[in-house]
């Protein structure tokens, strides 16, 4: 018996909604990364892009457990010598909670072309309203 290899025509993509209100940011990010890669499907293979679309709502209401809100830092570099920009997650969650959620999911995906392509199927919204009602997304229970 030969191993099944999914082709581009064999893959059907669904839309799922994850609600992050009151849930830890990392737990929501793990579920989103799993859905984006397609690891929940029986036809999953690591070299093929068989993931689904993911909509995360209420990203502004996600929580960080422990002392992460005060101690965790987000760092980025401008490319110039000595221009390392550091922002605390308490500031980041107040000003740009979408970025915090996207970064958490991005770092859980592989750093390959498949990971970058699957990240384009992630849609993050700060509130409960989103613009993808026409795709008839299903609610994914965490």
PyMOL commands that set and color helices and strands:
alter all, ss='L'
color gray80, all
select helices_A, chain A and resi 8-10+25-37+59-61+68-71+89-95+97-106+113-119+133-135
alter helices_A, ss='H'
color red, helices_A
select strands_A, chain A and resi 15-19+53-57+73-77+84-88+122-124+138-139
alter strands_A, ss='S'
color yellow, strands_A
deselect
rebuild
show_as cartoon
